[in-house]
């Protein structure tokens, strides 16, 4: 049975370009970039080239880019680093009600020393700009917000948010979690008035275990990993050269094909939704397709628990998810979907399909057919039980 992988928001297959770059870093230029001998110099050259490539894709100076172990570390760095740089405690930290745990959990830990407030969202999952404006004042030190929500694909209004912060709380640090957006959508730091940004290699075809953190020059953020002074003293620890080189290769590929991939993702999503919407299953589009990144489609089948349907899909070689991979092993409803005010039945039946350039329209036809047959069977079994 051939697999149909539709969980690319959780992780992606490593691209051939990324694999080749990683193999070269591990087998040919395998030295420690901090070593002073020739092998170290070769690795240092690769490190410099990768940084230059990624800085170019983000349109930022190379000196503002730091490599980390993952997107979660980059988000943690932003929250804890900005908080640690504050001379006075009791200040305010703002994050939206639909943030990834790598932002919401660090913020929660800081609640004893800082006032942590959540920005409410509307039924689409977009931040309420009126509420945000009311929360912004001279006490705000940090605002953290996703570019693209990992469960619904909702694109946050970063330009409007950035303008509000600039006008209402110019002292606040504006951090963007770009893990689901980088390589899928354009990045415009100046337009957003952003101060920092997180991204992860394995979300766009690179190796797991490598992330990046962009920090605007002049923005206050204290390091929290100390040691040998790598990454110009900001993030100590021997660099993951295989991951870094794979990241640069995969990001180049993804960013150069954003328009092409966007068209594909839109066609895949439209095909899948069109068939399901016409199957009289009562399917609900949790994702607002007009406001979401096309690589994610969250669709619910009320009355059918998502984990049950996922087992049926897996039995047919189809891999999707019930939401964030970081919540998959935890009980309870999705905090993101709850914050959107959705009915419990919709939340319980929600499944996230996330696409890659390897997916095809023919796969969507098969997936839709399997979903239809599975939902009919599950509902039939449930009706007999009751």
Secondary structure, 3 states (H helix, E strand, C coil): CCCEECECCCCCCCCHHHHHHHHHHHHHCCCCCCCCCHHHHHHHHHHHHHHHHHHHHHCCCHHHEEEECCHHHHHHHHHHHHHHCCCCCCCEEEEECCCCHHHHHHHHHHHHCCEEEEECECCCCCECHHHHHHHCCCCEEEEEEECECCCCCEECCHHHHHHHHHHHCCCCEEEEECCCCECCECCCHHHHCCCEEEEEHHHCCCCCCCEEEEECCCCCCCCCCCCCCCHHHCCCCCCCHHHHHHHHHHHHHHHHCHHHHHHHHHHHHHHHHHHHHCCCCCCEECCCCCCECCCEEEEECCCCCHHHHHHHHHHCCEECECCCCCCCCCCCCCHHHHHCCCCHHHHHCEEEEECCCCCCHHHHHHHHHHHHHHHHHHHHHHHHHC
